[in-house]
Amino acid sequence: MKAKISLILPIISVLVLLLLMPLVLKNYHLNILTEIIIFALYAVSYNLLLGYAGLLSFGHAMFFGLAAFVTGIAIIHLKGIGMITAIFLGVFSAFLAGVVIGSLLLRHKGSYFALLTLAFNALFYAVATKWHSVTGGDDGLNVPRPELNVIFAKIPVETVPQFYYFTLIVLGIVILFVWFFTRTAMGKTVLLMRENEERMKFIGYSTNLSRLILFIFTGTLAGLAGAFYTLHFRFVSISAISVEMTTVVLLMTFVGGTRTFWGPILGVFVYIILQNYLSDITDRWPLFMGLIFVFMVLFIPGGLSGFIMDMKERVAKKREVALEGNQL
């Protein structure tokens, strides 16, 4: 019971704090916070593949970018479409891509899997670049933000605080659902497959099916993040489906750490804040971000969350030693 309370109380505290943010932050900072929430879901979906299943993917952006483009194209070409319908179409496209590509890829593991995801991402990127009449190619698409139709009511989400609350509620619920998923039998099965797949097969689990379900699930989550990305920026370009977008989420996940569920979210927060700060003072900010990544890999391989956990363990051990010394 105490363990559950210790988990639930921090979550409630963070949610209350996030709900109060529009009261204290200006629109510029609220925009950044909205971007952090969107990329938090993207990073969480990637960490399910990398941290939980041990599958290194260089093509996660194909789901993110595909849903971003489908959402934008639907809003532009389907007159009168509501926001929920546009998001659904984007997410459904990512789901279908996950089913088709996952069925082809998951016969492979390790470096073969990583390279094949890179190849598929390059294919999607090439289509987005060449199909200029639909995707806008290098110019991208300016996407108006439609109204939010809920049953018979129309809720405006034009202002920054309105869209922030919409993003926080929808993606916050999804992130909490994913956290719950990692604590279910299916989520723990994924971890066990990573540790000892042969034993899982021996006791009767279909590891290929479990891996396929996870791949589709993570692709769909990335698609949801991509749909909100388009709505947030009101613009989508081929950068959303480029390998660079996968590199970004890889950096975020590594910086935050794959040892915990919340690590990638911490990585997103640090990455976006640093990116905005460095880009304001220098045009060479990617160089500094790369140096930070190299530093993290060399000296803090567990990421920030791993570093925090190690520090907690050290402090706990010191307290135990101090208590034992006092008792003696």
C-alpha positions as CSV (number, residue, x, y, z in Angstrom):
1,M,0.0,0.0,0.0
2,K,2.8,2.4,0.9
3,A,4.6,1.6,-2.3
4,K,1.5,2.5,-4.3
5,I,1.0,5.8,-2.5
6,S,4.7,6.6,-3.1
7,L,4.1,6.1,-6.8
8,I,0.8,7.9,-7.1
9,L,1.5,11.0,-5.1
10,P,4.4,12.2,-7.3
11,I,2.2,11.7,-10.4
12,I,-0.7,13.6,-8.9
13,S,1.7,16.4,-7.8
14,V,3.2,16.7,-11.3
15,L,-0.2,16.8,-13.0
16,V,-1.5,19.5,-10.6
17,L,1.7,21.5,-11.3
18,L,1.2,21.1,-15.1
19,L,-2.4,22.2,-14.8
20,L,-1.3,25.4,-13.1
21,M,1.4,26.3,-15.6
22,P,-0.8,28.5,-17.9
23,L,-1.3,30.8,-14.9
24,V,2.4,31.5,-14.4
25,L,4.0,31.0,-17.8
26,K,4.0,33.3,-20.8
27,N,2.8,31.9,-24.2
28,Y,6.4,31.4,-25.4
29,H,7.3,29.1,-22.5
30,L,3.9,27.4,-22.7
31,N,4.6,26.6,-26.3
32,I,7.9,25.0,-25.3
33,L,6.1,23.0,-22.5
34,T,3.6,21.8,-25.1
35,E,6.4,20.6,-27.3
36,I,8.0,18.8,-24.4
37,I,4.7,16.9,-23.7
38,I,4.5,15.9,-27.4
39,F,8.1,14.7,-27.6
40,A,7.7,13.0,-24.2
41,L,5.2,10.6,-25.7
42,Y,7.5,10.1,-28.7
43,A,10.4,9.3,-26.4
44,V,8.3,7.0,-24.2
45,S,7.2,5.0,-27.3
46,Y,10.8,4.7,-28.5
47,N,12.0,3.6,-25.1
48,L,9.5,0.7,-25.1
49,L,11.4,-0.6,-28.2
50,L,14.9,0.2,-27.0
51,G,14.8,0.0,-23.2
52,Y,12.2,-2.6,-22.7
53,A,12.5,-4.9,-25.8
54,G,16.1,-4.2,-26.6
55,L,15.3,-3.4,-30.2
56,L,17.4,-0.5,-31.7
57,S,15.5,1.3,-34.4
58,F,16.8,3.9,-36.8
59,G,13.3,4.3,-38.4
60,H,11.0,5.3,-35.6
61,A,10.4,8.7,-37.3
62,M,8.6,7.0,-40.2
63,F,5.6,6.5,-37.9
64,F,5.9,10.0,-36.4
65,G,6.3,11.7,-39.8
66,L,3.6,9.6,-41.5
67,A,1.0,10.4,-39.0
68,A,2.1,14.1,-39.0
69,F,1.7,14.3,-42.8
70,V,-1.6,12.3,-42.9
71,T,-3.1,14.6,-40.2
72,G,-2.0,17.7,-42.1
73,I,-3.1,16.5,-45.5
74,A,-6.5,15.4,-44.1
75,I,-7.1,18.9,-42.6
76,I,-6.1,20.6,-45.9
77,H,-8.0,18.5,-48.3
78,L,-11.0,17.2,-46.3
79,K,-13.0,20.4,-45.8
80,G,-14.8,20.7,-42.5
81,I,-12.9,17.8,-40.9
82,G,-12.7,18.0,-37.1
83,M,-9.6,17.8,-35.1
84,I,-10.4,14.4,-33.5
85,T,-11.0,12.8,-37.0
86,A,-7.8,14.2,-38.4
87,I,-5.8,12.9,-35.4
88,F,-7.6,9.5,-35.8
89,L,-6.6,9.3,-39.5
90,G,-3.0,10.1,-38.7
91,V,-2.8,7.6,-35.9
92,F,-4.5,4.9,-38.0
93,S,-2.0,5.4,-40.8
94,A,0.8,4.8,-38.3
95,F,-1.0,1.7,-37.0
96,L,-1.3,0.3,-40.5
97,A,2.3,1.0,-41.2
98,G,3.3,-0.8,-38.0
99,V,1.3,-3.9,-39.0
100,V,2.8,-4.1,-42.5
101,I,6.4,-3.1,-41.6
102,G,6.4,-5.1,-38.4
103,S,5.3,-8.3,-40.2
104,L,8.3,-7.9,-42.5
105,L,10.9,-6.7,-40.0
106,L,10.5,-8.7,-36.9
107,R,11.9,-11.9,-38.4
108,H,15.2,-10.1,-37.8
109,K,17.0,-8.9,-34.7
110,G,20.1,-6.9,-33.8
111,S,21.9,-5.0,-36.5
112,Y,19.7,-6.4,-39.3
113,F,16.6,-5.0,-37.6
114,A,18.3,-1.6,-37.1
115,L,19.4,-1.4,-40.7
116,L,16.1,-2.5,-42.1
117,T,14.2,0.2,-40.1
118,L,16.7,2.7,-41.5
119,A,16.0,1.5,-45.0
120,F,12.2,1.8,-44.5
121,N,12.6,5.2,-43.0
122,A,14.6,6.3,-46.0
123,L,11.9,4.9,-48.3
124,F,9.2,7.0,-46.5
125,Y,11.4,10.1,-46.6
126,A,12.0,9.6,-50.4
127,V,8.2,9.4,-51.0
128,A,7.6,12.5,-48.9
129,T,10.3,14.4,-50.8
130,K,9.3,13.4,-54.3
131,W,5.5,13.5,-53.9
132,H,5.6,17.3,-53.9
133,S,2.0,17.8,-55.0
134,V,0.7,16.1,-51.8
135,T,3.4,16.6,-49.1
136,G,4.8,20.0,-50.3
137,G,8.2,18.4,-50.5
138,D,11.0,20.6,-49.2
139,D,8.5,23.5,-48.7
140,G,6.3,21.5,-46.3
141,L,2.6,22.2,-45.6
142,N,1.0,25.0,-43.6
143,V,-1.8,23.4,-41.7
144,P,-4.7,25.3,-40.1
145,R,-5.8,24.0,-36.7
146,P,-9.5,22.9,-36.9
147,E,-12.0,23.2,-34.2
148,L,-12.4,20.4,-31.6
149,N,-15.8,18.8,-32.0
150,V,-16.9,16.9,-28.9
151,I,-20.4,15.3,-29.4
152,F,-22.5,18.3,-30.3
153,A,-20.2,21.0,-28.9
154,K,-17.4,22.9,-30.6
155,I,-14.5,23.7,-28.3
156,P,-12.0,26.3,-29.6
157,V,-8.3,25.4,-29.2
158,E,-6.8,28.4,-31.1
159,T,-5.0,30.0,-28.2
160,V,-1.8,28.6,-26.7
161,P,-3.3,27.8,-23.3
162,Q,-6.3,26.1,-24.9
163,F,-4.1,23.8,-27.0
164,Y,-1.8,23.2,-24.1
165,Y,-4.6,21.9,-22.0
166,F,-5.9,19.7,-24.8
167,T,-2.4,18.3,-25.4
168,L,-1.8,17.8,-21.6
169,I,-5.1,15.9,-21.1
170,V,-4.9,13.6,-24.1
171,L,-1.2,12.8,-24.2
172,G,-1.0,12.8,-20.4
173,I,-3.7,10.1,-20.2
174,V,-1.9,8.1,-22.9
175,I,1.5,8.4,-21.2
176,L,-0.1,7.2,-17.9
177,F,-1.7,4.3,-19.8
178,V,1.7,3.3,-21.2
179,W,3.2,3.4,-17.7
180,F,0.4,1.1,-16.6
181,F,1.1,-1.1,-19.6
182,T,4.7,-1.6,-18.5
183,R,3.5,-2.9,-15.2
184,T,1.1,-5.5,-16.7
185,A,1.9,-9.1,-17.6
186,M,2.4,-8.1,-21.2
187,G,4.8,-5.3,-20.3
188,K,6.8,-7.6,-18.1
189,T,6.8,-10.3,-20.8
190,V,8.7,-7.8,-23.1
191,L,11.4,-7.3,-20.4
192,L,11.7,-11.1,-20.0
193,M,12.1,-11.5,-23.7
194,R,14.9,-9.0,-23.7
195,E,16.7,-10.9,-20.9
196,N,16.2,-14.5,-22.1
197,E,14.1,-15.1,-25.2
198,E,14.9,-18.8,-25.4
199,R,13.5,-19.4,-22.0
200,M,10.3,-17.5,-22.9
201,K,9.9,-19.7,-26.0
202,F,10.5,-22.8,-23.9
203,I,7.7,-22.0,-21.5
204,G,5.3,-21.5,-24.3
205,Y,5.3,-17.7,-25.2
206,S,5.2,-16.7,-28.8
207,T,8.0,-14.1,-28.7
208,N,7.5,-13.1,-32.4
209,L,3.9,-12.3,-31.8
210,S,4.7,-10.3,-28.6
211,R,7.4,-8.4,-30.4
212,L,5.0,-7.6,-33.3
213,I,2.3,-6.3,-30.9
214,L,4.9,-4.1,-29.2
215,F,6.2,-2.8,-32.5
216,I,2.7,-1.9,-33.7
217,F,1.9,-0.4,-30.3
218,T,5.0,1.8,-30.2
219,G,4.5,2.9,-33.9
220,T,0.9,3.9,-33.1
221,L,2.1,6.0,-30.0
222,A,4.7,7.7,-32.2
223,G,2.0,8.4,-34.7
224,L,-0.2,10.1,-32.0
225,A,2.8,12.3,-31.1
226,G,3.3,13.1,-34.8
227,A,-0.3,14.1,-35.2
228,F,0.0,16.5,-32.3
229,Y,3.3,17.8,-33.6
230,T,1.5,19.0,-36.8
231,L,-1.3,20.6,-34.8
232,H,1.0,22.3,-32.5
233,F,3.3,23.9,-35.1
234,R,0.6,24.2,-37.7
235,F,3.2,23.1,-40.1
236,V,4.8,19.8,-41.3
237,S,7.8,19.2,-43.5
238,I,10.0,16.3,-44.5
239,S,12.1,16.9,-41.4
240,A,9.3,15.2,-39.4
241,I,10.0,11.9,-41.3
242,S,13.7,12.2,-41.7
243,V,16.4,10.0,-40.0
244,E,17.3,13.1,-38.0
245,M,14.0,12.9,-36.2
246,T,14.9,9.4,-35.1
247,T,18.3,10.6,-34.0
248,V,16.6,13.3,-31.9
249,V,14.5,10.8,-30.0
250,L,17.5,8.5,-29.7
251,L,19.4,11.4,-28.1
252,M,16.5,12.2,-25.8
253,T,16.2,8.6,-24.6
254,F,19.9,8.2,-24.0
255,V,20.3,11.5,-22.2
256,G,17.3,10.6,-19.9
257,G,18.3,7.0,-19.6
258,T,16.5,3.7,-20.5
259,R,16.6,2.1,-17.0
260,T,13.4,3.8,-15.9
261,F,10.1,4.6,-17.6
262,W,10.4,8.3,-16.7
263,G,14.0,8.6,-17.9
264,P,13.2,9.5,-21.5
265,I,10.7,12.2,-20.3
266,L,13.5,13.7,-18.3
267,G,15.7,13.5,-21.4
268,V,13.1,15.3,-23.5
269,F,12.9,18.1,-20.9
270,V,16.6,18.6,-20.8
271,Y,17.1,18.3,-24.5
272,I,14.4,20.8,-25.6
273,I,15.4,23.3,-22.9
274,L,19.1,23.0,-23.9
275,Q,18.2,23.2,-27.6
276,N,16.2,26.4,-27.1
277,Y,18.9,28.0,-24.9
278,L,21.8,27.1,-27.1
279,S,20.0,28.0,-30.4
280,D,19.5,31.5,-28.9
281,I,23.2,32.1,-28.3
282,T,24.9,30.2,-31.2
283,D,24.2,28.7,-34.7
284,R,26.4,25.8,-33.8
285,W,24.1,24.4,-31.2
286,P,24.0,20.9,-32.9
287,L,27.7,20.6,-32.2
288,F,27.2,21.3,-28.5
289,M,24.3,18.8,-28.3
290,G,26.5,16.2,-30.0
291,L,29.3,16.8,-27.4
292,I,26.8,16.5,-24.6
293,F,25.6,13.2,-26.1
294,V,29.2,11.9,-26.4
295,F,29.9,12.9,-22.7
296,M,26.7,11.1,-21.6
297,V,27.7,7.9,-23.4
298,L,31.3,7.9,-22.1
299,F,30.8,9.0,-18.5
300,I,27.0,8.6,-17.7
301,P,26.0,5.6,-19.8
302,G,22.9,5.1,-17.7
303,G,21.6,8.5,-18.5
304,L,20.3,11.1,-16.0
305,S,17.8,8.8,-14.5
306,G,20.5,6.1,-14.0
307,F,22.7,8.7,-12.4
308,I,19.9,9.8,-10.0
309,M,19.2,6.2,-9.1
310,D,22.9,5.5,-8.4
311,M,23.1,8.6,-6.2
312,K,20.0,7.5,-4.3
313,E,21.5,4.0,-3.7
314,R,24.8,5.6,-2.5
315,V,23.0,7.9,-0.1
316,A,20.9,5.0,1.2
317,K,24.0,2.8,1.7
318,K,25.7,5.7,3.6
319,R,22.7,6.1,5.8
320,E,22.6,2.3,6.6
321,V,26.3,2.4,7.4
322,A,25.8,5.4,9.7
323,L,22.9,3.8,11.4
324,E,24.9,0.6,12.0
325,G,27.7,2.6,13.4
326,N,25.4,4.5,15.8
327,Q,23.9,1.2,17.0
328,L,27.4,-0.2,17.7
